[in-house]
Amino acid sequence: LPGTPANALAPTCSSGTTFGQSCTFGCATGYTGGGTLTCSSGGTWTQSGTCTVVNCGLPGTPANALAPTCSSGTTFGQSCTFGCATGYTGGGTLTCSSGGTWTQSGTC
C-alpha cells in the first residue's frame, strides 16, 4: 500500500496496488485538494495532487471593536485577537475554521 501524503487521509485503493493501478486520497480537516497515487513500473508510487491548508484571509472587524491582530497567520486553526473601541469593554478572538470562515469568541 502507498504511504499517506502530507495532510491527507489514508488512500483508498479500490482497484488494487499493482502496476498501473491508482489510489485516491482526500484531505484532512482544515485542508483542501486531494489527488491520486499511481503505481509505476518500478514499484514506486507517483503522486498527483496535494492537500493545501485552508486560508480564511484577513478577518473583518467585529462590531465596536478595533481591527484584529493576526500575528500567527490566517490559516486553519490560527487565531486573531481584537480589543474594543473607546467606550466599549470586552474583546476576544477570531479563529479560522476548517470551512474557511472566521469563528468569533467574545464581543465588545
Buried (B, 14 or more C-beta within 10 A) or exposed (E): EBEEBEBBBEBEBEEEBEEEEBBBBBBBEBBBBBBBBBBEEEEEBEBEBBBEBBBBEEBEEBEBBBEBEBEEBBBBBBBBBBBBEEEBEEBBBBBBBBEBEBEBEBBB
